[in-house]
């Protein structure tokens, strides 16, 4: 699998899931884990209401730690995670 192509596809595609005002819950973590198994690289959109109490990079690190994934990129309010550690 060519991860650079997967990364480019994730950048231009619609977000796979959205983190809302409920924040990082158990349901959200299990949903992200399932998406990572299916797509290998996913894009998460973070709403303004979710980042009111903390920083977007801290949220991204927390999601990657809880799902045992790797944080590839944070662009604005978009977070890109990968199942495998890659250099893109």
SVG drawing of the C-alpha trace seen along z (x, -y; Angstrom):
<svg xmlns="http://www.w3.org/2000/svg" viewBox="-22 -28 31 31">
<polyline fill="none" stroke="black" stroke-width="0.4" points="0.0,0.0 1.3,-3.4 0.8,-5.6 1.6,-8.8 -1.3,-8.2 -3.6,-7.3 -2.5,-10.5 -3.2,-12.7 -6.6,-11.0 -7.4,-11.7 -6.4,-15.4 -8.8,-16.0 -11.7,-13.8 -14.5,-14.6 -13.8,-14.0 -14.3,-10.4 -15.7,-11.6 -16.5,-14.8 -15.5,-15.5 -18.3,-17.6 -19.2,-19.2 -19.4,-15.9 -15.7,-15.6 -13.6,-12.4 -15.9,-9.7 -15.7,-5.9 -18.0,-5.7 -15.9,-8.2 -12.7,-6.2 -14.2,-2.9 -15.6,-4.5 -12.2,-6.0 -10.5,-2.6 -12.9,-0.9 -12.3,-3.6 -8.6,-3.1 -8.9,0.6 -10.9,0.0 -9.2,-3.0 -5.6,-3.0 -5.5,-6.8 -8.4,-8.9 -9.3,-12.6 -11.2,-14.0 -12.9,-17.4 -12.9,-19.1 -15.8,-21.5 -15.2,-24.8 -17.4,-23.6 -15.0,-20.7 -11.9,-22.9 -13.3,-25.5 -11.6,-24.0 -8.3,-22.7 -5.9,-23.0 -6.5,-21.2 -3.0,-19.6 -3.6,-18.3 -6.9,-16.8 -5.2,-15.2 -2.5,-13.7 -5.1,-12.4 -7.0,-10.7 -3.9,-9.1 -2.8,-7.8 -6.2,-6.3 -6.6,-4.7 -2.9,-3.5 -2.5,-5.4 0.0,-7.9 -0.7,-11.6 0.4,-12.6 -0.8,-16.1 -2.9,-18.9 -4.2,-21.5 -6.5,-24.1 -9.2,-22.0 -8.5,-18.9 -6.6,-16.0 -5.1,-13.2 -4.3,-9.9 -2.6,-6.7 -2.8,-3.2 0.9,-2.6 3.8,-5.0 4.8,-6.5 6.9,-9.4 4.9,-11.4"/>
</svg>
